Amino acid sequence: MKTVLLLVLLPVILVLISLMIGSSQNIGFRELFHYIALETGNPKDISSAGSLPTILWQVRLPRIILTFLVGASLASSGGVLQAVFRNPIVDPFTLGISSGSAFGAALAMLFPIMAVNVSAFIFGVIAVVITYLVSYAGSKTSIVSMVLSGMIVSGVFTAFLTVLQYLSDPYKLQAIVQWTMGNLHTASWQKVHTAFFPVVIGLVMIIILRWKLNLLALGDHEAMAVGVNPGLLKLILMTAATMITASCVAAAGVISLFGLIVPHISRMIFGPNNSITVWANISIGGAFLLLIDDVSRTVMPFEIPIGVFTMIIGAPIFIYLMRRNAINWNS
């Protein structure tokens, strides 16, 4: 019961706090609930609220929803990939999915041949397949080879992205550079609608298969012993993780190492049972990214890209996990 309350109340509290703060106007609890009461009680009185409806529902609310979706998705994707590869220092960034999706999205922005989401998904899949094939040797992959392969693939796609930036005109170049740093200041209802269905479908797939993640974490032979096809299961889960990552990258840019941090926080609080940590990743991931976004848009007179904060936080944790050889999971 305490677990349910924590996972439900934490996002609700962060959503309310996020609605009240911002560069345009700070809103107190009393004003916020007064306006909500006006809207639910007598909509005619809303005109007395001035610009408050626009600030809340057209500026802050779509950003809050998109931020929560991105945080929940990246954390869930990181947790799934760590269970699938039995490697707790992998995430969409270290496996090259984020860089591949970023290249695909930028390519679609520069040459609008296909939709940004579709292009991001295709190149995200290409990146993770290349990473897996390069690190695969002797019927298994090791932690070191997986991380090194992911870094190489990520670097290659980053180089391709740089080439696209050189080919871009100044207006598109500025948009691509800001977007690659991870930025939520362009959040809108259109972006929420675009990202919502791929993210929800991917998360539902992960939730349905969450108990099977425990079997994959034990190894392929153990999974086969209880009648589970590990190859097919990994394909389904990796497809879901890549789809939600690509949707998030297309909507909010590259937010580095967030998918590495949150799954470990969830495991430290709730233990290694994926049936619980899948829900924890959704709740804590969305709430944590909301908190980081609140800091990024209020700590300075100007807005700092959220990807900067996640990299600053994630890099020391990544180094710490590398030094510990990743919490006793075997390579």
C-alpha positions as CSV (number, residue, x, y, z in Angstrom):
1,M,0.0,0.0,0.0
2,K,2.8,2.4,0.8
3,T,4.4,1.6,-2.5
4,V,1.2,2.4,-4.4
5,L,0.8,5.7,-2.5
6,L,4.4,6.7,-3.2
7,L,4.2,5.9,-6.9
8,V,0.9,7.7,-7.3
9,L,1.4,10.7,-5.0
10,L,5.0,11.6,-6.2
11,P,3.9,12.4,-9.8
12,V,0.8,14.3,-8.6
13,I,2.8,16.5,-6.3
14,L,5.4,17.2,-8.9
15,V,2.7,18.1,-11.5
16,L,1.1,20.6,-9.1
17,I,4.4,22.2,-8.3
18,S,5.3,22.4,-12.0
19,L,2.0,24.1,-12.8
20,M,2.8,26.8,-10.2
21,I,6.3,27.8,-11.3
22,G,7.6,29.3,-14.4
23,S,9.4,32.3,-16.0
24,S,6.1,34.0,-17.0
25,Q,4.3,34.0,-13.7
26,N,4.6,32.2,-10.3
27,I,1.3,30.9,-9.1
28,G,0.5,30.0,-5.5
29,F,-1.5,27.0,-4.3
30,R,-4.4,29.2,-3.5
31,E,-4.5,30.8,-6.9
32,L,-4.1,27.5,-8.6
33,F,-7.0,25.8,-6.8
34,H,-9.1,28.9,-7.0
35,Y,-8.8,28.8,-10.8
36,I,-9.5,25.1,-10.9
37,A,-12.6,25.7,-8.8
38,L,-13.7,28.5,-11.2
39,E,-13.3,26.2,-14.2
40,T,-15.2,23.3,-12.7
41,G,-17.8,25.5,-11.0
42,N,-18.7,28.6,-13.0
43,P,-16.7,28.9,-16.3
44,K,-18.1,32.4,-16.9
45,D,-15.9,33.7,-14.1
46,I,-12.7,32.5,-15.8
47,S,-12.5,35.8,-17.7
48,S,-11.5,37.4,-14.5
49,A,-8.4,35.2,-14.3
50,G,-6.7,37.2,-17.1
51,S,-3.8,35.4,-18.8
52,L,-3.8,32.6,-16.2
53,P,-5.8,30.1,-18.4
54,T,-3.3,30.5,-21.3
55,I,-0.3,30.1,-19.1
56,L,-1.6,27.0,-17.4
57,W,-3.3,25.1,-20.2
58,Q,-1.5,26.2,-23.3
59,V,2.1,26.7,-22.0
60,R,2.7,24.7,-18.9
61,L,0.4,21.8,-19.1
62,P,1.5,20.4,-22.5
63,R,5.1,20.8,-21.3
64,I,4.4,19.0,-18.1
65,I,2.7,16.1,-19.9
66,L,5.4,15.8,-22.5
67,T,8.1,16.0,-19.8
68,F,6.5,13.2,-17.8
69,L,6.0,11.0,-20.9
70,V,9.7,11.5,-21.9
71,G,11.0,10.8,-18.4
72,A,8.8,7.7,-17.9
73,S,9.7,6.4,-21.4
74,L,13.5,6.9,-21.1
75,A,13.5,5.3,-17.6
76,S,11.4,2.4,-18.7
77,S,13.5,1.9,-21.8
78,G,16.7,1.9,-19.7
79,G,15.2,-0.7,-17.3
80,V,14.1,-3.0,-20.1
81,L,17.5,-2.8,-21.9
82,Q,19.3,-3.5,-18.7
83,A,17.2,-6.6,-18.1
84,V,17.3,-7.8,-21.7
85,F,21.1,-7.5,-22.0
86,R,21.7,-8.5,-18.3
87,N,23.9,-5.4,-18.2
88,P,23.0,-2.6,-15.7
89,I,25.2,0.0,-17.3
90,V,23.4,0.2,-20.6
91,D,20.7,2.6,-21.6
92,P,19.3,4.1,-24.8
93,F,22.3,6.5,-24.9
94,T,25.1,4.0,-24.3
95,L,23.6,1.5,-26.8
96,G,23.5,4.2,-29.5
97,I,19.7,4.3,-29.8
98,S,19.5,8.0,-28.8
99,S,22.2,9.0,-31.3
100,G,20.8,6.9,-34.1
101,S,17.3,8.3,-33.4
102,A,18.7,11.9,-33.2
103,F,20.4,11.4,-36.6
104,G,17.2,10.0,-38.1
105,A,15.1,12.8,-36.7
106,A,17.5,15.5,-37.9
107,L,17.6,13.9,-41.3
108,A,13.8,14.1,-41.5
109,M,13.9,17.7,-40.4
110,L,16.5,18.6,-43.1
111,F,15.1,16.4,-45.9
112,P,11.4,15.9,-45.2
113,I,11.1,12.6,-47.0
114,M,9.3,10.8,-44.1
115,A,7.9,11.7,-40.7
116,V,10.3,12.6,-38.0
117,N,9.1,9.9,-35.6
118,V,9.4,7.2,-38.3
119,S,12.9,8.2,-39.3
120,A,14.0,8.4,-35.7
121,F,12.6,4.9,-35.0
122,I,14.3,3.4,-38.1
123,F,17.7,4.7,-37.3
124,G,17.3,3.9,-33.6
125,V,16.7,0.3,-34.6
126,I,19.7,0.4,-37.0
127,A,21.9,1.7,-34.2
128,V,21.0,-0.9,-31.6
129,V,21.3,-3.8,-34.2
130,I,24.8,-2.6,-35.2
131,T,25.8,-2.3,-31.5
132,Y,24.6,-5.8,-30.8
133,L,26.2,-7.4,-33.9
134,V,29.6,-5.7,-33.2
135,S,29.6,-6.8,-29.6
136,Y,28.4,-10.3,-30.3
137,A,31.2,-12.9,-30.1
138,G,31.2,-16.5,-29.1
139,S,27.4,-16.8,-28.6
140,K,27.4,-14.1,-25.9
141,T,28.1,-10.4,-25.4
142,S,30.2,-9.0,-22.5
143,I,29.7,-5.8,-20.6
144,V,32.9,-4.2,-21.9
145,S,32.2,-5.1,-25.6
146,M,28.6,-3.9,-25.3
147,V,29.5,-0.5,-23.8
148,L,32.4,0.0,-26.2
149,S,30.4,-0.9,-29.2
150,G,27.6,1.4,-28.1
151,M,30.0,4.3,-27.7
152,I,31.5,3.7,-31.1
153,V,28.1,3.5,-32.8
154,S,26.9,6.6,-30.9
155,G,30.0,8.4,-32.0
156,V,29.5,7.5,-35.6
157,F,25.9,8.7,-35.6
158,T,27.0,11.9,-33.8
159,A,29.5,12.5,-36.6
160,F,26.8,12.0,-39.2
161,L,24.6,14.4,-37.3
162,T,27.4,17.0,-37.4
163,V,27.6,16.6,-41.2
164,L,23.9,17.3,-41.3
165,Q,24.5,20.5,-39.3
166,Y,27.1,21.6,-41.8
167,L,24.6,21.1,-44.6
168,S,21.8,23.0,-42.8
169,D,20.8,26.6,-43.4
170,P,21.3,28.9,-40.4
171,Y,17.6,28.6,-39.2
172,K,17.5,24.9,-39.3
173,L,21.0,24.6,-37.8
174,Q,19.9,26.6,-34.8
175,A,16.9,24.4,-34.3
176,I,18.9,21.2,-34.6
177,V,21.6,22.4,-32.2
178,Q,19.1,23.3,-29.5
179,W,17.2,20.1,-30.1
180,T,20.3,17.9,-29.8
181,M,21.0,19.3,-26.3
182,G,17.6,18.1,-25.1
183,N,15.1,20.9,-24.9
184,L,11.4,21.1,-23.8
185,H,10.8,24.8,-24.3
186,T,9.1,24.0,-27.7
187,A,6.6,21.6,-26.0
188,S,3.1,21.9,-27.4
189,W,-0.1,20.0,-27.6
190,Q,0.8,18.9,-31.1
191,K,4.0,17.3,-29.8
192,V,2.1,15.6,-27.0
193,H,-0.3,14.1,-29.5
194,T,2.5,13.0,-31.8
195,A,4.4,11.2,-29.0
196,F,1.5,10.0,-26.9
197,F,0.3,6.9,-28.8
198,P,3.8,5.4,-29.6
199,V,4.9,5.9,-26.0
200,V,1.7,4.5,-24.5
201,I,1.7,1.5,-26.8
202,G,5.4,0.8,-25.9
203,L,4.8,1.2,-22.2
204,V,1.7,-1.1,-22.3
205,M,3.8,-3.8,-24.0
206,I,6.5,-3.4,-21.3
207,I,3.9,-3.5,-18.5
208,I,2.2,-6.6,-19.9
209,L,5.6,-8.5,-20.2
210,R,7.1,-7.0,-17.0
211,W,7.2,-10.3,-15.1
212,K,9.1,-12.0,-17.9
213,L,11.9,-9.5,-17.5
214,N,12.8,-11.4,-14.3
215,L,13.3,-14.5,-16.4
216,L,15.5,-12.8,-18.9
217,A,17.6,-11.4,-16.1
218,L,18.4,-15.0,-15.0
219,G,19.6,-15.9,-18.4
220,D,18.4,-17.5,-21.7
221,H,18.7,-21.1,-20.5
222,E,16.6,-20.4,-17.4
223,A,14.0,-18.7,-19.5
224,M,13.8,-21.6,-21.9
225,A,13.5,-24.0,-19.0
226,V,10.1,-22.5,-18.1
227,G,8.8,-22.3,-21.7
228,V,9.7,-18.8,-22.6
229,N,11.3,-18.0,-26.0
230,P,14.0,-15.6,-25.0
231,G,14.8,-14.5,-28.6
232,L,11.3,-13.5,-29.4
233,L,10.8,-11.9,-26.1
234,K,13.9,-9.8,-26.4
235,L,12.9,-8.7,-29.9
236,I,9.5,-7.6,-28.7
237,L,10.9,-5.7,-25.7
238,M,13.7,-4.1,-27.7
239,T,11.2,-3.0,-30.3
240,A,9.1,-1.4,-27.5
241,A,12.1,0.3,-25.9
242,T,13.4,1.6,-29.3
243,M,9.9,2.9,-30.3
244,I,9.4,4.9,-27.1
245,T,13.0,6.2,-27.1
246,A,12.7,7.3,-30.8
247,S,9.4,9.0,-30.0
248,C,11.0,10.9,-27.1
249,V,14.0,11.9,-29.1
250,A,11.9,13.2,-31.9
251,A,9.8,15.2,-29.5
252,A,12.3,16.5,-27.0
253,G,15.8,15.9,-28.4
254,V,18.6,13.9,-26.8
255,I,18.4,13.6,-23.0
256,S,21.5,11.8,-22.2
257,L,22.0,9.1,-19.5
258,F,18.6,9.6,-17.9
259,G,17.7,6.0,-18.8
260,L,20.7,4.9,-16.8
261,I,20.0,6.8,-13.6
262,V,16.4,6.1,-12.9
263,P,16.4,2.2,-13.1
264,H,19.1,2.1,-10.5
265,I,17.2,4.5,-8.2
266,S,14.1,2.3,-8.6
267,R,16.1,-0.9,-7.8
268,M,17.7,0.8,-4.8
269,I,14.2,1.7,-3.4
270,F,12.0,-1.3,-4.5
271,G,14.5,-4.1,-5.1
272,P,15.3,-6.0,-8.3
273,N,11.8,-7.4,-9.0
274,N,11.0,-6.0,-12.4
275,S,7.2,-6.5,-11.8
276,I,7.5,-3.6,-9.4
277,T,10.4,-1.6,-10.9
278,V,8.6,-1.2,-14.2
279,W,5.9,0.8,-12.4
280,A,8.6,2.6,-10.4
281,N,10.5,3.6,-13.5
282,I,7.3,5.1,-15.0
283,S,6.5,7.0,-11.8
284,I,10.0,8.0,-10.7
285,G,11.2,8.7,-14.2
286,G,8.4,11.1,-15.0
287,A,8.5,12.8,-11.7
288,F,12.3,13.1,-11.6
289,L,12.5,14.6,-15.1
290,L,9.7,17.1,-14.1
291,L,11.9,18.1,-11.1
292,I,15.0,18.6,-13.4
293,D,12.9,20.6,-15.9
294,D,11.6,22.8,-13.1
295,V,15.2,23.5,-12.1
296,S,16.4,24.1,-15.6
297,R,13.8,26.8,-16.3
298,T,13.9,28.6,-13.0
299,V,17.5,28.5,-11.7
300,M,18.7,31.1,-14.3
301,P,17.1,34.1,-16.0
302,F,17.4,32.1,-19.2
303,E,16.4,28.4,-19.7
304,I,19.2,25.8,-19.6
305,P,18.7,22.8,-21.9
306,I,17.5,19.8,-19.8
307,G,20.0,17.5,-21.5
308,V,22.8,19.5,-19.9
309,F,21.5,18.7,-16.4
310,T,20.9,15.0,-17.1
311,M,24.5,14.6,-18.5
312,I,26.0,16.4,-15.4
313,I,24.0,14.1,-13.1
314,G,24.4,10.9,-15.2
315,A,28.1,11.0,-15.9
316,P,29.3,10.5,-12.3
317,I,26.8,7.8,-11.7
318,F,27.9,6.0,-14.9
319,I,31.5,6.1,-13.8
320,Y,30.6,4.9,-10.4
321,L,28.7,1.9,-11.9
322,M,31.6,1.1,-14.2
323,R,34.0,1.1,-11.3
324,R,31.7,-1.3,-9.3
325,N,31.2,-3.5,-12.3
326,A,27.5,-2.9,-12.3
327,I,26.0,-4.3,-9.1
328,N,27.2,-7.9,-9.3
329,W,25.6,-8.7,-12.6
330,N,27.9,-11.0,-14.5
331,S,29.4,-9.9,-17.9
